[in-house]
Amino acid sequence: MLPKLEHDERYLWFVFSNNQKANEVFAPEESEGKAKVLIKNYEINYATTEVWNLAELGEVIEFKEDN
């Protein structure tokens, strides 16, 4: 479970701040699946404009690609 601000009604999601590592781990782009990951340095960004939360991909614990 990820923390969120009490008044934040946005759908809870984030992007990896180290997206190059994430791309290497979860490539190719066309693939889809589910993964259990360990994240580090989760950062909540909240503004009256479109922003997203950030987290660093630390470790992939489990990855199952949909076939």
PLY file of the C-alpha trace (Angstrom):
ply
format ascii 1.0
element vertex 67
property float x
property float y
property float z
element edge 66
property int vertex1
property int vertex2
end_header
0.00 0.00 0.00
1.26 3.45 -0.89
0.74 6.53 1.25
-1.34 9.40 -0.06
-2.54 12.75 1.19
-5.87 12.61 3.01
-7.51 15.12 0.65
-5.96 13.69 -2.54
-8.74 12.07 -4.59
-6.58 11.21 -7.60
-6.14 7.61 -8.74
-3.01 6.36 -6.95
-0.15 5.78 -9.37
3.48 6.75 -9.88
6.24 6.70 -12.46
9.74 5.37 -11.94
12.29 8.14 -11.47
14.94 5.80 -12.88
12.92 4.90 -15.95
15.95 3.70 -17.92
16.41 0.86 -15.42
12.68 0.10 -15.52
12.74 0.01 -19.33
15.66 -2.43 -19.27
13.88 -4.71 -16.79
10.40 -4.59 -18.30
11.23 -4.32 -22.03
9.99 -4.72 -24.73
7.43 -1.93 -24.73
4.74 -4.14 -26.26
4.83 -6.59 -23.37
2.28 -6.48 -20.58
2.14 -8.23 -17.26
2.18 -7.82 -13.53
5.15 -7.32 -11.25
5.81 -7.12 -7.57
8.57 -4.60 -6.98
10.43 -2.99 -4.14
10.48 0.79 -4.56
12.67 3.37 -2.88
12.37 7.10 -2.34
8.62 7.39 -2.91
7.73 11.05 -3.43
4.22 12.48 -3.33
3.74 15.38 -5.74
0.51 17.31 -5.37
-0.49 20.45 -7.24
-3.54 21.98 -8.88
-2.13 20.84 -12.20
-1.36 17.42 -13.63
1.63 15.97 -11.80
2.59 12.44 -10.82
4.18 10.75 -7.87
7.70 9.33 -8.22
9.44 6.24 -6.91
12.78 4.65 -7.68
12.70 1.04 -8.89
14.79 -0.82 -6.37
14.27 -4.51 -7.05
11.93 -6.71 -9.05
10.64 -9.38 -6.67
8.36 -11.15 -9.14
7.43 -10.57 -12.79
4.81 -12.48 -14.78
4.36 -11.51 -18.40
0.86 -11.91 -19.85
0.77 -14.25 -22.82
0 1
1 2
2 3
3 4
4 5
5 6
6 7
7 8
8 9
9 10
10 11
11 12
12 13
13 14
14 15
15 16
16 17
17 18
18 19
19 20
20 21
21 22
22 23
23 24
24 25
25 26
26 27
27 28
28 29
29 30
30 31
31 32
32 33
33 34
34 35
35 36
36 37
37 38
38 39
39 40
40 41
41 42
42 43
43 44
44 45
45 46
46 47
47 48
48 49
49 50
50 51
51 52
52 53
53 54
54 55
55 56
56 57
57 58
58 59
59 60
60 61
61 62
62 63
63 64
64 65
65 66
